[in-house]
Amino acid sequence: MSTAFITHSDCLLHDMGDHHPEQPARLKAVEDQLIASGLMNWLQHVDAPLARREHLERVHTPRHIASLERSAPTTGLVHLDPDTAMNPHTLTAALRAAGAAVLATDMVIEGKVESAFCNVRPPGHHAERGRAMGFCLFNNVAVAAAHALEAHGLERVAVVDFDVHHGNGTEDIFRDDPRVLMVSTFQHPFYPYSGLEGRSDRMVNVPLAAYSSGREFRAAVVTHWMPALEEFRPEMLFVSAGFDAHREDDMAMLNLVEDDYAWVTERIKEVADRYARGRIVSTLEGGYALHALGRSVTAHLKVIGEL
């Protein structure tokens, strides 16, 4: 069964300035590497729709959504925080990014594809229930997971987050929801300086010291993630696929390589095949070294799609 590749040209129009690391070129870098590798022809290409308010309100407050709508400029940039800005196209791009995650969930659960990757921006895992931050406006992976629970009636879903930064927004949204397991690794101490205080049986957050390599990352997955996933038996897996822990990415100080991303994706797929009918939705988070990002996503998709 095929893997959906969901994106939209509107996501290229969100631009926070020439020197901002979260740039439109990220999506092109992924697509260029997939073309060069020959994988692009094996993916089912789908345009991302706009998320509807009902999708967003499952994980965000009406006040947060309205605040972003009011903040959207007609010209120039409006800063929501020192790192996060909106241009006239940002709100539409954010709605496409969240909408991609919803469509991916529908397609996978309805059996149209076995898995899906959302090549979208802005990213999402820092967006809390009531706050945009860290380049993120809406929490795309949370929107997807909540859609699986509320619209499709799943009882247990897992969010897997291997971005170099802790997914504080995802934890904020699902901390008290017994239907959701979150497993994550992240550099610590590092932005957003969270993840330790929220650890529990369902918030399996594993900090990694600066300069950790694949060895420490793989040990964290085997020792902490896998037992939690096996016990939880998720009916679907959602991946916050951030590739900024790559050793070539100077936004952080971890030393993962493409083989590490392929390896962890194999572990995710094992759990999906055993408990979730193979159902995986992955959505792009971080990754700012363009060549490393393209190679890492390609390694990730080779495993997800068995390509």
GIJOCOR-V833325 format. One record per run of one state. SS is the DSSP state (2 for helix, 1 for strand, 0 for the rest). FROM is the first residue (numbers start at 0). TO is the last residue. If there is no record, write none. Layout:
# GIJOCOR-V833325
SS:FROM:TO
SS:FROM:TO
This chain:
# GIJOCOR-V833325
0:0:1
1:2:6
0:7:7
2:8:11
0:12:23
2:24:36
0:37:38
2:39:41
1:42:46
0:47:51
2:52:55
0:56:60
2:61:70
0:71:76
1:77:80
0:81:82
1:83:85
0:86:88
2:89:108
0:109:113
1:114:117
0:118:126
1:127:127
0:128:129
1:130:130
0:131:131
1:132:132
0:133:134
1:135:135
0:136:138
2:139:149
0:150:155
1:156:160
0:161:166
2:167:173
0:174:178
1:179:186
0:187:201
1:202:207
0:208:211
1:212:212
2:213:231
0:232:235
1:236:240
0:241:244
1:245:245
0:246:253
1:254:255
0:256:256
2:257:274
0:275:278
1:279:283
0:284:288
2:289:303
0:304:306
